[in-house]
Amino acid sequence: MSSVAKKLQQIRIALAVLIALITSNLALAMTFEKQERCVEGINPKCQMMILAIGQIDKDTPKQLKAFAKDFPRGTWLAISSPGGNLIGGMQLGVAIRELGFNTTIGNTDFSPPDCLSACAYAFAGGVSRRLTPGSRYGLHQFRGSDQAINAEDTQKISATLAKYLDVMGVDRRLLDYAQMTTSDKVTVLTLTQAQLLKVDTAGQTSYARWRLEATPDGKLLAVNSSLFSNASNIAITLGMMPIPNPNKDASLANRIVCLIYYKSSDAAAFQTSNPHFFQIGKELYPLVMAGKWQDKTGGYQATFVVPENLQTALLQAQDDTQITLVGEFTKPPASNSDAVSTSPMTAYFGVGNLRNSLQALLKR
């Protein structure tokens, strides 16, 4: 073999090794780094972000929390990922929302501007979300790592994904695109589709809209869900309904109560009457607890009377208004010498469709 042929062969081998290394890196678990990026449509256009590159696994959410502990709320997370673990993707989305981060799609020389499969659900965790020009946001049917998922498990996963999207303020019709796409293919949304489904939140609120639902006994109530920003895996559901008024008491006419439900197994936290407040803008509105916490399926629920000034504020709020719910939970002493401590917890809601829902309920 001539010296030129040998050199060409060495180059081919080196290129093969490089290609294998690049391909391998794309499949590596997600890593994070701090980097200044410029993205059209955000303000300021250029700012310091967290770049998240690689595949999502079960450890990715806690790794993000560890990396991002010194970053402020409102930080943008630029993601490039082929997907990974579905549950890990949803948990990563929860971590992003708890941190108060925004999401966009990024890239490097060795990772494309893609957010696919499980990444699509992680992306939904952003408080604000932007698709960049040339990026691909895509999804498909979920699948098991080792075996096919049976019909019962498919139904359970679909229900979980639907509730997750409700909390994140994404239209659950997004699941139709996933369910109609086989697991060996990917459906990539256009920017118009992404904005209609609130995947891209340009010009609109990212908070979930209120919806009317029926209770088991046939009563209607307005419902919304969120996650506590300072507590992992604590989901909260709010329900608004008219105060029961069988005796036609004029003082109770056109008044509402708020049902607060926590998905929690911490019985000790619900043994006391925990004060709760709504904050709208700079105004703080205390809720009046009516009765004790009740043990409900998978959690605890209590009823709070909504004061008239808060009810007026809710009915007059614009669709981009943020409601902050604050609950003060008493932590029992660990020993006889320890003092009782109070731990405030916060969750965030929007008011989209709340006014129409309440007006419909009060007119029934």
N, C-alpha and C positions, 0 to 999 in steps of 0.2 A: 504494500500500500504506500503510495507517494506521501510526501510530507503534507501536501495540500489536502489530500483525501483524509489523512489522519486528523488534521485540524478541523475539517468539516465534520468529521465524526465526533470529535470532542465537543464542538459547538452543539451538534444535535443532542448529545447526551446532556449537556448543560441545560439546554432549552427544555428537554423532557423533565429534568429534575425541577427546574423552575416552575413549569406548568403544574407538575404534581404538587409542589409546595403551595402554589397559589390556590389550586383547587382544594387542597387540604385546609388551608387557612379559612376558606369560605365556610367550611363545615365546622370550624372550631367554635367553642362556646363564646357567647357574647362578651366583649371587653368594652371598657369605657375610658375615654380620655377627654381632657379639657382642651378646647380648640376654638379659635375665633372663626366665625363663619358669617357669610353674607347671604341672606335669603330674601327674595322678593316677596313683598306683602306683609312683612312684619316691621315693627318699629321699636328701636332703630334697625335699619336694614342689616348692619354689621354689628355683631355682638359676640360675647363669649358664650359658648354652648357646651353641652356634653355630647360627644360623638359616641354612639353605641353601634358597634359593628359585630356581626356574627350570629350564630344560632342561639335561640332561646332554650334554656333548660330549666329544671326545677330550682336551681340555685341562683338564677339570674336576678330575680326580684331582690333578694337580700344583698346580693353583690352591688346592685344599683344603690340601695339605701346606704350601704357602707361608703361607697364612693362619693355619693352626693350629699353627705351630711352637712357640709359647709356651704352648699349652694342655696341661694335664696329662692323663695317661691317666685314663679314667673320665669324661671330658667327654661330655655328651649333645649329639648333633647332631639338631636338629629339621628335617626335610626336608619341603618342599612342591614337588612336581615332576610334570609331566605325562609325563615319560619322556625320551626322546632316543636317544642312541647306545648300542646294546646292549653293545658291548665297553667303551665308556666307563663304563657302569653297573657292569660287573663290576670294572673297574679301580678305580673309585671305592670299591666295597665292599672291595677289597683294601687300599686306602689307609686306609679307616676302621678296618679290623682291625689294620693295622700301627701306627696311632696309638693303639690301645686305646680307641677311642671307643664310646659306646653310641648307638643310634638310636631316634628316635620320629618322629611325623609332626606337623608344625607348619602354621601358616597365617598370613596377614596379611590386611589389608582387601582386597587385590587378588589374593591367591593362596589357593586353597581348601586344606583339610586333606587333600590327595591325594598318594599316592605310587604312581604307575602305570607300567606298561610297564617300561622299563629301570630306573626308580627302584626297582622291587620287588627287583631283584637288588643294587642298591647298598645298600638298606636291610638286606639280609642280612649285610652286613659288620659290623654292630654286635655288640660282645661281649655286651651285653644289649640286648633290643629290646622296645619297648612300643608298642602301637597306642592312640591316644587316642580317647575317646568321640566319635563322629561322624566319625571319619577314614575314609578309603577307601584300602585297599591292594588294588591290582588289577593284573592282567596278562593278556596275550593272546599269540597266536602272534607270533614274531619275523618281521620282514620286511626286505628290502633297501631302501635309500633310493631306488634308481633302477630296479631290476628284481627280478623274482621270484627267490627262492632255490631252486636245484635240490635234488633229493632227496639227493644226496651231501653237499652243503654243509649241508643241514638236519640230517643225521645227525651230522656233525662238530660242529656248533654245539650240538646236544642233548647229545652226550657231554661237551663242555666245560662246559656249564651244570650237568650232573649232578655232575661232579667238583667244580666250584666250590661247589655247595650242600653237598656232603659236607664240604668243608673248613670251611665256615661253620657247620656244625651244623644245617642246615635239611633237613627230610625231602625227598628228591628227588621224592616224589609231588606236590610243588608244580608240577612241570612238566606233570603231567596236566591241571591247570586251564588252564595256558597253551596247551597243544597242542589242547585241545578248544574254544578260543575264537578265532574268526576275528580277523584283525588290525584290522578296523574296529569291533570291540566290546571290552569289558573285563569280565572276571569279577572281582568284588569279593569278597574273603573275609570271612566272618563272623569275629567274635572267636574263637569256638569252633574254627572251621577253622584260623585262624592259630595258635592255641595247640597244636592237635594236630600241625600241621606244623612247629612250633617257629619260626615266623616271629615270633610274640610269645613271649618266653621267660619270662613271669611264672611264678615258682615252679619253674623248671627250669633246668638248665645249658645254655649255648649251645654247648658244645663238641661236636664230632662224636662219635658212638658208634663203638666198635670193631666190625668186621665180619669174618667168616671168608671168606677167598678161597682159591682154588686156584692154585698155581704152574704154569708150563707142564709140569713133570714130575710133576704130580699131587699134590704135597704141600700140606697145608693150613697157613695161617698167619693170625694175627689182624692186621688192617691198620687204620691210621688215618693221616690227613693233616693238615697244618697249613701255615702260612706263617711265615717268619721275621719277627719284629717290627721288625728293624732292617736289613732288606735287601729292596729292591724286586724283585719277580718271582722270588723264590727260594722254590720249593715244596719241602716235605720230606714223605716218606712213611716211616712206621715199620711194620715187620713183626715180629711175635713168633712164634717157633716153637720146638719142643723141640730140644735139642742132638742132632744125629745121634749115635747110640750103637749102631753095628752089633755091637760086641763085648760088649754088655751090661755095661758098666762101672758098678758100683754108684754110684760117685761122680758120674756124669753122669746118673743116673736122675732124672726129674722136674725137670730143669734146662732153662732156656730161653735162647735167644740173641735179640738184637735186630738186625734188618737196618735200616740207615739209608740212605735213598736221597735224594739231592739232585738236583733238576732244574736243572742248571747246565752251562754250557759253559766254565767257568773251570778249565781243566786244571791251571794252576799251583797252585790252592788245594788240590788233592787229591794232590799229590806227596809229602806228608809224612803221618805218623801223627798226625792231629789229635785231641787229647784231647776226650772227650765225657762229660757228666755229666747225671744226672737229679736234679732238685730236687723234693722233695715236702714241703710245709710249710717247715720250717727245716733239714731234713735234706738233705745233698748226697751223692749216690751216684755214684762214678766207674764208668764202663763200661770193660770190658777189650777192647781192639781185637784181633781175631783175623785176621791177614793184612792185606793192603793194600787201598786203594780200587780198585775195578774199574770200568772204563768200561762203562756200560750205556746203553741207548737213551735219548738225550737227557739223560744225567746220569751220576752216579757213586754207587756203592753199596759199603758195607763191612759186615762182620759184627762185632758186639760181644757178648761174653759178659755176661749179666746176673748180678751177684753175688747170693748167696743172700738177703742182707738186703734188697736192692731187690726181688727177686722176692716175698718175703714181704710187703713194704709194698704192692706192686701188687695182690696177691691180697686184701689186707685193706682196701684203700682204698674209701671211700664214693663213690657216683656223682657227687657234686659236687666231688670232689677235682681239683685242677689239677696236672698234671705240667709242669714247666719243663725243656725240653731245652736244654742249653748246649753249643755246639761252639766250640772254640778253634782258629781258623785262622791259620796263619803266613803273613804277607805278605812275599814276597821283597823285598830291597832294590832301590830304583829305580836305584841306581848303586853303585859300589864303596865310596863314602863313607857310604852310608846303612846304618843298623842294621836288622836283621830285626825286624819288629813282629808282635805277636799281636793278632788281632781277634776278640773273643768275639761269638757270634751266638746269639740265643735264639728259641725257638719254644714254643708252649703247646698242651697236649693235655689232654683229659679222660680219665676212666677208665670211662665208661659202657660196659657190656657187656664190659669187658676181663676181669673175673674169670671170667665164664661162658665166654668164648672160650678162655682159658688152661686152665681146668679141662677143657674138651672136648678140647683138643689133647693135654694130658698124659695123658688116659685112653685115647687111641687105641692 
